[in-house]
Amino acid sequence: MTIVRPDLSPVLLYVDDNRDDIILIGAAIRMAAIPFCLRTFATIPTATAYLTGEGDFADRTIHPSQN
């Protein structure tokens, strides 16, 4: 799940294997209208791959890094 990302907004990574928790945090962020992109991952290895730009996350035009 990804909340629409305004240009140059920060990215918040959230790792949780409980789908209900992911839905709840997404809803809370939308309700609070916090201006950042929420990236959710079910496992730490998947989040690490996103951060390092490996595997499915190698294309940084689709998966931009905040470096």
C-alpha distance (Angstrom), angle and dihedral (degrees) to the residues before:
residue distance angle dihedral
M1 . . .
T2 3.77 . .
I3 3.76 126.5 .
V4 3.81 112.8 -140.4
R5 3.78 108.7 -84.5
P6 3.79 119.5 -138.2
D7 3.80 110.6 -143.7
L8 3.79 113.2 -77.2
S9 3.79 94.3 1.5
P10 3.80 117.2 146.8
V11 3.79 120.4 -99.8
L12 3.81 122.6 -127.0
L13 3.79 115.7 -157.8
Y14 3.79 115.2 -152.5
V15 3.80 120.5 -172.9
D16 3.79 117.7 -165.6
D17 3.78 132.3 136.3
N18 3.81 92.4 -152.9
R19 3.82 109.2 93.4
D20 3.82 92.0 -160.3
D21 3.81 91.2 57.5
I22 3.80 90.6 50.0
I23 3.80 90.6 52.1
L24 3.81 91.7 47.9
I25 3.81 95.3 50.5
G26 3.80 90.5 46.7
A27 3.80 90.9 51.7
A28 3.81 92.0 47.4
I29 3.80 91.6 51.2
R30 3.80 91.9 48.8
M31 3.82 91.6 48.4
A32 3.80 91.4 49.1
A33 3.83 90.4 46.8
I34 3.80 91.0 -137.3
P35 3.82 108.9 178.6
F36 3.79 103.6 -127.6
C37 3.76 139.5 93.8
L38 3.79 116.4 -104.0
R39 3.80 115.1 -147.0
T40 3.78 113.7 -172.7
F41 3.78 127.3 -162.6
A42 3.80 131.5 -179.2
T43 3.82 94.6 -148.8
I44 3.78 138.6 35.8
P45 3.85 92.6 -127.3
T46 3.82 89.9 56.9
A47 3.81 91.7 49.0
T48 3.81 89.6 47.9
A49 3.81 90.5 51.6
Y50 3.81 88.8 52.8
L51 3.81 92.1 49.7
T52 3.80 93.7 48.1
G53 3.81 95.4 40.1
E54 3.79 94.9 -121.7
G55 3.79 131.2 149.6
D56 3.80 113.7 -17.1
F57 3.81 89.9 7.8
A58 3.82 97.6 55.8
D59 3.82 93.9 104.8
R60 3.80 102.3 81.8
T61 3.81 93.0 -172.1
I62 3.81 87.6 67.3
H63 3.83 96.3 31.9
P64 3.81 105.3 31.6
S65 3.76 121.2 -162.7
Q66 3.79 123.5 -139.4
N67 3.83 92.2 -139.7
